Structure formats: C-alpha cells, structure tokens
Amino acid sequence: MGAIGPLLGILLVLGFLALMIYLFSAGAASRALNQQERNELNQLRALVDDLKDTAWDHRELDSALSTIMIDKIREYERRGRELG
C-alpha cells in the first residue's frame, strides 16, 4: 500500500508533462498556421495592388471598367483603415 503513493505521484507528473508537451505542440502548430495565413494575406494584398496597377495601366482599353475597379479597391482599403 505504501508504494501506491509514489507511483501515483510519478503518474501525475508524467501526465502533467504529457499535457504540457501536447499544449506546446498545439501552440506551435497554431503559430505556424498563423504565419501561413499571414503569408497568404500578404500575397493577396500584392495581387490586389497588382490588379489596381493593371487597371490603371490599361485604362485606355476600358476607362469606365478601370475606374470602377480602382474605386472598389480604394473603397475597400479606406474601409479597412477606418476599422483598424
């Protein structure tokens, strides 16, 4: 009966360590996902900037459509700055 106390203590410590390792690895995966999301967001921002520049550069093909595209992008950018 006296050996059960230390055995339970060891099991509790091992369980705690296993829980900490699990939480640490889950946190690392979450941080990696956040980095992946940031990379994708940066790529999408670059794409939108490129589309805006393309619309401006080729406005002689269809000036009304280019103006609409540029205005929509600028409106979205302004709304983003107002919110955050």
DOGUKE-646161 format. One record per atom (N, C-alpha, C, O): x, y, z. Coordinates in steps of 0.001 Angstrom, whole numbers, padded with zeros to 6 digits, always signed. Last residue first. Layout:
BEGIN
XYZ...
# end
This chain:
BEGIN
-009561+049638-038584-008488+049094-037802-007264+049810-037666-006346+049341-036994-011628+050854-039923-011944+049821-038941-010751+049470-038061-010922+049050-036917-010363+052587-041665-011313+053148-040703-011606+052149-039578-011807+052540-038428-008905+050831-043246-008173+051778-042391-009099+052359-041327-008666+052599-040200-011014+049507-044560-010094+048764-043700-009323+049668-042754-009108+049318-041593-012085+051591-046044-012925+050966-045023-012041+050174-044052-012297+050173-042847-009950+052024-047811-010369+053076-046871-011177+052492-045718-010975+052855-044559-009969+049584-049230-008787+049971-048457-009124+051046-047428-008641+050992-046296-012486+049715-050474-012192+048632-049538-010999+048990-048645-011020+048727-047442-012049+051971-052093-013124+051978-051092-012871+050905-050036-013026+051158-048842-010008+050999-053750-009738+052114-052833-010789+052203-051731-010464+052478-050576-011441+049005-055129-010274+048651-054321-009971+049746-053310-009708+049459-052142-013407+050567-056413-013794+049487-055495-012636+049114-054575-012831+048928-053374-011800+052254-058015-012643+052821-056959-013064+051767-055940-013079+052036-054739-010688+050351-059768-009816+051134-058885-010613+051721-057729-010157+051694-056585-013037+049420-061056-012156+048510-060314-011295+049266-059313-011185+048871-058152-014034+051814-062218-014846+051053-061260-013959+050145-060416-014106+050099-059195-011917+052451-063951-012300+053365-062875-013107+052655-061807-012889+052872-060616-012026+050264-065686-010824+050515-064885-011143+051412-063697-010695+051163-062578-014553+050680-066852-014309+049489-066049-013081+049674-065158-013100+049278-063993-014070+053139-068177-015139+053022-067171-014909+051826-066251-015048+051931-065033-011980+052580-069947-011760+053516-068846-012826+053407-067767-012533+053561-066582-010628+050221-071464-012000+050409-070975-011918+051285-069725-011804+050791-068603-008140+050884-072543-008939+049805-073134-010408+049923-072732-011308+049748-073553-007009+052807-070950-007428+053222-072288-008260+052141-072978-009011+052445-073905-006159+051535-068672-007434+052251-068602-007922+052707-069975-009112+052966-070154-003961+050038-068042-004718+049691-069241-006089+050383-069277-007047+049861-069848-002932+051006-065636-002061+050982-066818-002836+050748-068113-002414+051210-069173-005104+050588-063888-004661+051944-064199-003840+051979-065492-004024+052859-066332-005226+047805-063845-006412+048563-064259-006014+049988-064650-006527+050532-065628-002663+047309-062828-003020+046844-064174-004230+047607-064700-004258+048010-065863-002887+048384-060244-001920+048949-061190-002250+048558-062626-002133+049377-063538-004854+046629-059245-005108+048073-059288-004163+048745-060282-004591+049583-061075-003504+044208-059423-004736+044415-060196-005068+045898-060330-005504+046360-061385-001427+044699-057588-001108+044452-058992-002333+044674-059877-002222+045258-060955-002912+044909-055233-002117+046051-055698-001777+045912-057173-001830+046887-057923-003902+042290-055172-004839+043413-055298-004095+044660-055776-004596+045388-056633-001483+040875-054837-002322+040644-056013-003283+041808-056234-003456+042262-057365-000673+041802-052342+000172+042078-053515-000632+041893-054801-000480+042667-055747-002721+040710-050821-002566+042167-050887-001731+042566-052096-002038+043537-052786-002149+037999-051174-003416+038547-051685-003362+040066-051782-003900+040646-052725+000311+037842-049863+000231+037530-051286-001046+038092-051899-001026+038605-053019-000479+038464-047260+000470+039343-047959+000442+039100-049464+000537+040043-050250-002124+036240-046777-002696+037586-046769-001783+038569-047497-002256+039410-048261-000208+034201-046809-001266+034216-047819-001905+035598-047908-002196+036074-049006+001301+034944-044564+001933+034878-045882+000888+034950-046989+001064+035660-047979-000635+034674-042574-000047+035994-042844+000612+036018-044212+000496+037003-044942-001074+031913-042703-002169+032830-043032-001642+034228-043338-002134+034895-044248+001412+031048-041828+000950+030668-043162-000177+031594-043605-000221+032010-044763+001347+032064-039252+002370+032546-040171+001963+032237-041606+002147+033065-042499-000767+030527-038253-000903+031978-038315+000127+032583-039257-000185+033523-039988+000415+028030-038387-000756+028306-039207-000954+029811-039337-001273+030307-040418+002368+028366-036457+002762+028090-037836+001604+028388-038783+001809+028941-039863+000791+028705-034188+001653+029808-034626+002084+029609-036073+002158+030573-036836-000375+026164-034107-001225+027338-034271-000401+028527-034755-000840+029273-035630+001837+024599-033623+001091+024390-034865+000210+025601-035152+000067+026015-036302+002493+025568-031093+003446+025739-032187+002744+025567-033532+003023+026307-034476+000253+024727-029653+000542+026158-029778+001493+026431-030916+001331+027415-031637+000585+021984-029837-000618+022586-030420-000414+024083-030611-000854+024649-031612+002945+021721-028395+002943+021369-029816+001721+021949-030518+001811+022364-031673+002066+022565-025868+003144+023278-026546+003135+022978-028038+003299+023884-028855+000122+020631-025293-000275+022038-025416+000791+022848-026140+000464+023724-026940+001757+018328-025224+000637+018427-026158+000248+019883-026377+000064+020318-027514+003471+018961-023113+004024+018721-024451+002933+018869-025498+003159+019470-026548+001600+019143-021031+002382+020319-021398+002971+020163-022801+002974+021111-023586+000676+016472-020950-000256+017563-021232+000501+018810-021681+000076+019472-022628+003035+015167-020210+002401+014835-021479+001437+015948-021899+001391+016321-023071+003411+016311-017662+004390+016543-018719+003802+016251-020099+004041+016997-021048+001128+015265-016370+001303+016710-016490+002287+017034-017614+002035+017926-018424+001731+012538-016501+000523+013062-017143+000620+014558-017365+000239+015063-018421+004054+012498-014934+004117+012104-016340+002897+012613-017117+003023+013063-018256+002928+013315-012479+003980+014127-013108+004081+013791-014594+004181+014692-015426+001127+011191-012039+000635+012569-012149+001659+013465-012843+001301+014278-013696+002916+009049-011874+001913+009084-012937+001348+010490-013135+001120+010923-014264+004303+009779-009555+005018+009677-010825+004045+009741-011992+004314+010409-012990+002178+009660-007720+002900+010913-007922+003640+010911-009254+003618+011897-009991+001542+006948-007853+000551+007944-008280+001214+009295-008551+000851+009990-009500+003948+005967-006765+003549+005591-008116+002521+006575-008670+002616+006989-009826+003915+006990-004153+004934+007453-005089+004574+007128-006539+004859+007916-007441+001448+005539-003304+001609+006997-003241+002664+007508-004197+002362+008390-005001+001974+002804-003496+000976+003416-004391+001130+004940-004425+000955+005555-005477+003583+001818-001558+004202+002083-002851+003240+002780-003812+003670+003295-004844+002027+001215+000642+002872+002387+000713+003484+002752-000621+003877+003904-000810+000813-001201+000000+000000+000000+000000+000856+001265+000000+000460+002278-000576
# end
